[in-house]
Amino acid sequence: MRARHDYGERRTVQADGFDPDVPVAGFYRMRLRASAPFVGVQIWHGAPLDPVTLEPLDRSHRWCAAINGGPVEIGEVWPRCARDPIAAADYAYLTTLQGWAARNAPESPLADPTRRVDPLTAPLPF
């Protein structure tokens, strides 16, 4: 005979692994929408950045985030970006690439990472 199990009873399971409620400082990459180019994401615990001058503000320390060097709210990127950590050099490359595209190719999706990449008009990779 099978043992009785009460399915209405709640059990707490302690699991070691990813906690989406606690950000992890570091560098990540993510897409802002489907078929868009990757952007670099930096997450840190410290003073927030001034949105105009990008200098640290004299405020209490908190979890902060930046997309390609520009400050954003931590809730806009965490935990979505957590699956793809990258090195600091890769973050610098993505930031520099977007800056170059904004100056030299403003119609490119690299200049505005919220735009989709159109495979019919994208340059060939070779």
PyMOL commands that set and color helices and strands:
alter all, ss='L'
color gray80, all
select helices_A, chain A and resi 74-77+80-83+88-104
alter helices_A, ss='H'
color red, helices_A
select strands_A, chain A and resi 26-31+38-46+62-67+70-72+85-86
alter strands_A, ss='S'
color yellow, strands_A
deselect
rebuild
show_as cartoon
